[in-house]
């Protein structure tokens, strides 16, 4: 287990914020390092993380069948929350322990994510992960920390790449970490995060100096529950994917792949998709993305590989529930196609002109149109 360090940064705040090139202004920030946590391991680093096992968080406690496969106990939930052109993913372990990966866009200030979590009856986040410091990934971090510390059962621990960003959004995140004394761990490849009954391995950022590029250092997690594997890469792009192929060739294959960088052609390259070989993928981006996400060539790639494709832009909130035997059920807000070719045709720059956005920003056909059903409404 590699040593995890608390992030200690001094950043001068100028403009530029997140993948959306947002403009933020602010003053200088200094975060004081917490010596008590320096040198602690991610597994069992703090009793407040919610993990009962400080020695080995990787045991599933399952049973072997006749073929030697391991069945895990209970079920794992993966909630891909519809936050428009941003990312937010909730994981709920079999025993109820929670992990939240990213918190949506800064303009929303965490409101849709907090509302979703409250609708799910969640009053504590045991593990809060920032894949990287762009404002469409940590936009709700500060508000969420404040909310659960003041009105819920708190935040167990926070994790990120340790690569700083010069934005007000990033300052607000670190201010909240400091104000509520939340332990913040810098993760690198090979680290394991404690998550009851579920193996969570960090594959990126690299152990060697990865420079200051936020995308190259985007936190990538391989999550394993029994025979099921989930891979999420944040905004890792082609260069980071190439490094992952070299460093972790045997750890990339997954049943479910959270498409990198909102389905951009900068990510999900052919060699990477071939190595991951997912049965299912989920794309987090807005229906009318100003960047055209997901890009046609990525959807074509998924279609060529026969990957069942889900997109928050048309499906809304998407929940995967994995049982102990590795069987997966999927719940979506809208019953829309999962064929990547059909999704490409439905997208605003596609060939299907019969679809538009409803007033609340969700996909719905015009009143006179027949076709896939409109959204049923957001969870909560």
N, C-alpha and C positions, 0 to 999 in steps of 0.2 A: 504494500500500500504506500503510495507516494504521499508525502506530507502536503497538507493543504494549508495555505496561508490566507490570513485575512487580507482583504484588499485594503491597501493604504495608498491613496492617490492625492495629488494636488493638481487640480485642473483649472485653467483659465477659461472662462466661459465666453464664447463668441457666438457666431451664428452656425447654422446647419443642424438639423435634428432628424435622424432616422432615415429609413429607406425612402421616405417620401420627401426628403430634402426640406424638412420643416425648419423654420427660423425661430430660434429661441435666444433670449438674451438673459444675462445674469451676472452675478458677481463671482469673485474667486471663492473656491471651496477647499477646505482642508478637513480630511477625515482622520481622526486619531486612531491608530492601531490598537486593538485590544490584545494585550500580551497574554491574557489568560487563555485565549483560543489559539494563539500562534503555535503551530506544530501539532495541532489536533488532527485526527483522521476524520474523514467524512463519515465513515461508519462508526456510530456511537460517539460522535464528536460532542454531542450535547444531549442530555436527557430530554431537553425541550423539543427535540426533533420528532418525538413521538415514537421512536423505535424502541422496542422492549429488549432487543438483542444487540448488545454493544460489541459482541465478538464476531458474529457471523450473520449478516443480514441476507445472505444469498440462499439459505436453505428454504425450500418451498414447503417442506413438511409433507410432500405428496407421497404417493405410492407407486411402485413399479408394476406395469402390466406384463403380460406374457412376452411381449416383444422388447421389453426393457425400457419402454417409454415411461416418463414420469408424469403422473397426474398431479396438478397442484390443487390445493384446497381452496374452496370458495370461488369467487369470480373477481376479475379485474375489469374496471370500467375506464374507458378512454373517451373523454368528452372534448370534441373539437368545437369550441364555441364560435359562433358566427359574430365576428367583430369587424366585418368589412375588410378593408385593405390592411389587415394587421393579423397578429397571431395571439392566440390564447388557448391553452390545452390543459384540461383538468384530468388527473389520474386519481382514481380511488382504488386503493389496495383492498384485498379481501377482508381485512379486519377494520376497514374504514379510514386508514391513514391516507392523507391527501398530499399530492404533489401538483403544483401549478407551474406550468412552463409558459412564461410570457403572459402579459396582461393587457394586450391591446394597444390602441393608438392614444397618443397624448391628448388629442382633442376631446376624447371621451372621458378622460380622467378616471378610468377604472369603473365607471358606473355600470356599463352592461355586464362586465365580468362579475362585479359584486352582486348585481341583481340575479345573475344566473346561479352563483354559488348559494345565495340565500334561498333561492327556489329549490335547490337541491338539499336544503337543510344543513349546509356546511357552515360551521362557525369557527373553524380553525384551519390554517394552512400549515401543515407540518414541514413541507419543503417548498420553497419558492425559488424557482430557477429562472434566470435571465439568460437566454441564449446569447444575446449580445446587446449592446447599449443603444441601439437605434430606437427612436421614439415610437415606432409602431410595434415594438416588442416589449419595452419597459414603460410604456405610456401610463399604465395604471398602477405601477409598482408602489409609488408613494401613497396614493389614496388607499390602495388595498391594505398596505401595512398599517396605516393609521386606523382604518376601519376595523380590522380584526384585532388590533391591539387595544382599541378603545371600546369596541362594542362586541367583540367575540372572545375567543380563547387564545388569540395571538398567532404569531408566526414562529414556527419552530426554528428554522434556520434558512438562510438565503445562500444561493450559489450563483457564481457567474465566472466569466473567462478572465477577469482581472484586467481587461483592456479598457482603459478609460475613454470617455467621450466628452467633448467640450460643448455640452448643451445644458440648458436649464432643466430639461427633463431628467438628465443624468444626475445633476446636482440635487434635484428634489428627491430622487431615489436614495441617494447616499445620505441626505439629510434625515430622511425617515428612518433609515437603518440606524443612524447614530442616535436620533431622538428617542427611539424605542428600544435601544440596546439589543438589536437583533444581530446574532452572529452571522457574519458574511464570510463565506469560504470561496477562495479561488480554486477552480478545478482544472485538472489537466488529464490528458489521456491516461487510462489505466486506473483512475480513481473509481471507487464504487460508492454510490449513494445508498444510505440505509432506507429501505422501503419494505415494510413488513410483507414477507412472503413473495417478494418480487426482486429479481436481480436487475440492478440498474448500473450499467458500466459506461463511463465517459470515454469516448473515442476521439474527441477533439475538444479543446485546442491541443496542439502538439506540446510534448514535454520540453522540446528545445524552444528557443526564442522564436515565436511566431510573428514578431513584429507588432505593428499597431493596427493592421487592417482588421476591422471588426468582423467582416464576413469570413475571412480566412480563419479567424479564431472562434467562430461561432460554436457554441457548445453543442456537441452531437452526442446523443444518448442511444445506447442499445438496451432495450428493456425486454426482459425475458420472464415469462410466466408459464411454467410447465413447458409444453411444446410450442408455445406461441411466442413470436418475437415481433417487436415494434421498433422501428428506427425513425428517429426525428433529428433533423440536421439544422434547424433554424434557417439562417440565410447562407449556409455554406455554398460556395460557388465551385466552378470547375476545378480551380487549383486546389481547393480544400478536398474536393472529392477525389482528385488524383492522389493526394497524400493519403487519404483514407484507404484507397485501393492498395497502396503500397504497404501501409503500416498495419492494417487490420483486414486483410483479404478474407479471413475465415469468420469474421464477426459481422459482416454486413448483410448477409442474407436475412430477409425478414418477411413475415406474413403480411404486415401492414407497414407502409412507408408513408411518412408525412413529407410530401414533396417539398424540396428545398426552395427557398426564396419565393414563396407564393406561386409556384408553378412557372417561374421565369425560365427562359432558355439559357440563362447563365448557370443553371443548375440542372440536376436530373439528366446528366449527360448519358449517352448510350452505354459506355463502359460501366458507369455507376449503376444504372438501372438494371443492366444485365447481371451485375454482381449481386445486387439486392434481390432481384428476381421476386418482387412482391406479388401476392395474389390480389391485394387491394392497395389503393393509395388514396390519400385525402389531401386536398388542396385548400389552403386558407387564403382567400382573396375575395375582393368585392366583385359583384356581378359586372358593374361598369367600372372596372379598374382603369385608372388613368394610365397605367402601364401596359394594358392589354393582357394582364394575367388572367388565367393561365395562357401561355403562348401556344400557338397551334402546333409547333414542332414537338413540344413536350406532350401534348395530348396525342399526337400521332404516334409518338414513341410508346406511350402507355397502351394505345390501341394495338400497335404491332406486337407488344408483349402480352396482350390479352389481360391487362390489368383492370380489375373492377375499380372504377374511378368515382370518387365522391368530391364534391366541391361546395364549400360553404356558400358560394355565390348563388347557387340554385337550390341546394339541399337544406340550407339553414344550419342549425346546430346538428352535429353528427355524433352519435354515441355508439361506440363499439363495446360490447360486453362479451368478455372471454371467460368461459367456464373452465373448471379444473382439467378437463380433457382436451382443451385447446379449441373447442367449438366456439364460433363467433356469431353473435347476432348483431344486427345493425339497426339503429333507430334514427330516422331523420325527420325534420320538420316538414319536408315536402317529398312527395313520391315522384321524383324526377329520374331521368335516365342515368345509368351508371356506365354506359358504354362511352368510352372516350371520344369516339368519332361523333356520336350524337351530341355529346356535350360541346364539342367544337362547333357544331352547327347552331347550337342554341346561344352561344356567346355573342355579345353585341357585334363583334367583327366577323361573325360566322355567316352562314347562308340563310338561317331561319329568321324571317322578319316578323314572325307572329308573336314574339315575346317582348315584353317591356317590363320596367320596374313598377311595382305598386307604390303607392305614396309613402309607405314606411320603408322603402328601399329593398324590398324582397321581390323575387321573381314571381310574376303572375301573368297569365295570358289575358288579353283584352276580353271584355265581357262577352263579345260576340264570337270569340274563338273557342274551338274545341281543342283538346289536347291534354297534356299532363296537368294534374290538379294544381291549384294555387297553394301557397303555403298555408298551413293550418294554424300557425301562430308560434311564437317563441316559447320555449320552456320557461315557465315562470312569468 
